[in-house]
């Protein structure tokens, strides 16, 4: 029996997930995924495209060969382990500026006004446990190890730290914007709460939204918790800092729950 994979291999349009972390809605797909080692998952909408079995690749959609980015994803799969992406490898920016224009955001103007830069996605991410909702928590390897150490240290002091979210792809952030636009929110209003797609620290796999039991996620009230007090006193020793304090120069609202390991980029 092969050991369970603990990494997510990333390409521009498709993620290669460890199959054991996924559940399928359709019973036929579920039977295939139960026998798979990895699954090709479309980043734009989460659709499962193909399963990697011992016998070979099993398509889960018609005309898999026409799927944008599938060749690049299969190249990752075929690469021997020593040639797989390293913790520090990142993906090139693709189509981000054009997709921002579709939302009415000029990337260069936004970068100038916010002081934020385009953030590349990691080429490989490491399973750092699970978040509050039992979803896999993906981070860059160094950030994953630091988060686990910090969480354990907090636990020894009687503090429970929960991850609310970690890595988000450009596609995921774009979907957040599109949903909020569809609900009638203006771009300016959304940008006061969310960094523009392509500019979020979550893309780098080094940022975490942190919570604690009994506290709603991503609320300013987190600053009144023992968890926040512990982070304020101890996070720096583990390499974490709060990205968006009050009066930050990026135009992002105060986010006491958002903490970053090291630097982005």
Secondary structure, DSSP 8 states (H G I E B T S, - for coil): ------EEEE-SSEEEEEGGG---SSHHHHHHHHT-SEEEEETTT--EEEEEETTEEEESSTTGGGSTTHHHHHHHHHS-GGGS--TT-B----SHHHHHHHTT--HHHHHHHH-------BSEEEEEEE-TTS-EEEE-HHHHHHHHHHHHHHHHTT---EEEE----HHHHHHHHHHHHHTT--HHHHHTTS--TT--GGGGT-EEEEE-TTS-TT-GGGGGSHHHHHHHHHGGGGTEEES--TT-TT-----TTEEEES---
